[in-house]
Amino acid sequence: MKIDGCVKFLLLVIAIFLGVIALRPHVAPPVVHAQSSGGYPVHFEPGYVTLPAPNGGTLPGKLVIDLRNGNVWGFPGFTQDALAAFHDPLPVSHPILLGKFALTDMDK
């Protein structure tokens, strides 16, 4: 069986492209980062504040600002006395949307 010049040329082109793919990580390695950006960019205010409860009362809790969009969240019930009363299972605090900072207005 005789292989003609066109088939040899195509095999040569395939071999060259496979070589380029194999050598690319060694010539230009991908950039890696020491820290991932998977976390939430938030700011926790120090201390405890009084938050409005959904039923109309007030609750002690933590104030959290989402730095991506300016939303202000309140997480009720995280005081030292409340945490000391729980052992298992751990308490889970669900956020209450309190307001929003207009961060885009700072560019005006």
WOLINJO-V562621 format. One record per residue. N is the residue number from 1. RES is the residue in one letter. SS is DSSP state (a for helix, b for strand, c for the rest). D_FIRST is the distance of its C-alpha to the first C-alpha in Angstrom with 2 decimals. Layout:
BEGIN
n->{N,N}
res->{RES,RES}
ss->{SS,SS}
d_first->{D_FIRST,D_FIRST}
END
This chain:
BEGIN
n->{1,2,3,4,5,6,7,8,9,10,11,12,13,14,15,16,17,18,19,20,21,22,23,24,25,26,27,28,29,30,31,32,33,34,35,36,37,38,39,40,41,42,43,44,45,46,47,48,49,50,51,52,53,54,55,56,57,58,59,60,61,62,63,64,65,66,67,68,69,70,71,72,73,74,75,76,77,78,79,80,81,82,83,84,85,86,87,88,89,90,91,92,93,94,95,96,97,98,99,100,101,102,103,104,105,106,107,108}
res->{M,K,I,D,G,C,V,K,F,L,L,L,V,I,A,I,F,L,G,V,I,A,L,R,P,H,V,A,P,P,V,V,H,A,Q,S,S,G,G,Y,P,V,H,F,E,P,G,Y,V,T,L,P,A,P,N,G,G,T,L,P,G,K,L,V,I,D,L,R,N,G,N,V,W,G,F,P,G,F,T,Q,D,A,L,A,A,F,H,D,P,L,P,V,S,H,P,I,L,L,G,K,F,A,L,T,D,M,D,K}
ss->{c,c,c,c,a,a,a,a,a,a,a,a,a,a,a,a,a,a,a,a,a,a,a,a,a,a,a,c,c,c,c,c,c,c,c,c,c,c,c,c,c,b,b,b,c,c,c,c,b,b,b,b,c,c,c,c,c,b,b,b,b,b,b,b,b,b,c,c,c,c,b,b,b,b,b,b,c,c,c,a,a,a,a,a,a,c,c,c,c,c,c,c,c,c,b,b,b,b,b,b,c,c,a,a,a,a,a,c}
d_first->{0.00,3.78,6.64,9.70,13.25,14.63,12.62,13.48,17.01,17.41,16.44,18.93,21.56,21.27,21.68,24.68,26.34,26.01,27.58,30.38,31.10,31.24,33.49,35.84,38.23,38.65,39.30,41.56,42.73,44.27,48.05,49.91,53.56,56.04,57.83,56.45,58.06,58.19,61.98,64.57,66.41,69.94,73.36,75.80,79.41,81.51,84.13,84.78,85.85,87.49,85.02,85.96,85.18,83.62,86.80,89.09,90.17,88.94,86.71,86.14,82.58,80.11,79.23,75.58,74.27,70.64,69.68,66.74,68.89,72.54,73.28,76.17,75.95,78.56,77.71,80.87,82.25,80.94,84.22,84.95,87.38,84.90,82.15,84.52,85.32,81.70,79.89,77.19,75.43,75.37,76.73,74.44,75.83,74.40,74.79,77.26,76.49,79.58,78.64,76.38,76.62,75.58,73.46,72.08,75.64,75.76,73.54,76.10}
END
